Amino acid sequence: MREKSELEAVVQGWTRLSARVEDAVVALELAEEEGEPEMAEEAADAVPALNADLDRLELRTLLSGEDDSSSAILEINAGAGGTDAQDWAEMLLRMYLRWSEQQGFKASVLDRMGGEEAGIKSATISIEGDYAFGYLRSEGGVHRLVRISPFDASARRQTAFAAVTVLPDLDQEISVDIADKDLRIDTYRASGAGGQHVNTTDSSVRITHLATGVVVQCQNERSQHKNKASAMKVLKARLYDFYAQEAKAEAEAKATPKQKIEWGSQIRSYVLQPYRMVKDLRTQHETGNVDAVLNGELMPFMEAWLSQQAGQEAEA
């Protein structure tokens, strides 16, 4: 039923766009026949909106991966760079929350671990919406920030790193076998600033999958039951990704010649000093409007990556 709904949405989108184009063409023909410049102007005014909607539909055709239509779970972890890296991780968290808001997606922070002085050590976000995972796949990897550190008394330039991991939110559709005997569930009291009940009850939940060592936690809700449900959803996605990567590595290990798999290389640089630029090192797409990017204007980077992936798949 979900596949049917997705296909219907694609067909209806093209049908509506085709009807609007036809209306504009008819309006132009009538304007020419009857000599009505106002009708011609009205048709011309519709062109930018038609182009924008066409671009969105064409971009959607690039989202053809198995899980692209799913919602997403996004994890951010501070890396090298000390306090600057933790502050950078929080900047990325804000960036993705802004992006989600602009796209009309529902974003919820499932877990957030604050840094010692500023920022965050890690955060997990649930982003609900059609094709959220398909768009966000482009964001997985290491993000680098270069700026004058606000935490350095000498105002020196510092480089900070943070890693972003993107997982499909599988909901209840794909079965991942999780046996109760393979789980260790710990409850604890949340640390850091919080609401009235956050630091006074053992509502936070940490789940360890003993067979793989995968650990997830959630402390955002006041209810232990809700935190456990959220943590299980993240665990399901993490295990699905774990087994998928395991299968991929196994297949590549058997391939001839063997391919070297490199992890953790940076995918994008955000430079605030000595010049201002954001550049994706995979697609070479770049912009000088750093503030717009940090405020969630990520679609040009996502579109460039999706187009690149489609081109590589076509060549293969």
Secondary structure by P-SEA (a helix, b strand, c coil): caaaaaaaaaaaaaaaaaaaaaaaaaaaaaaaaaccaaaaaaaaaaaaaaaaaaaaaaaaaacccccccccbbbbbbbcccaaaaaaaaaaaaaaaaaaaaaabbbbbbcbbbbcccccccbbbbbbbcccccccccccccbbbbbccccccccccbbbbbbbbbbbbccccccccccccccbbbbbbbbcccccccccccccbbbbbcccccbbbbbcccccaaaaaaaaaaaaaaaaaaaaaaaaaaaaaaacccbbbbbcccccbbbbcccccccccccccccccaaaaaaacccaaaaaaaaaaaaaaaaac
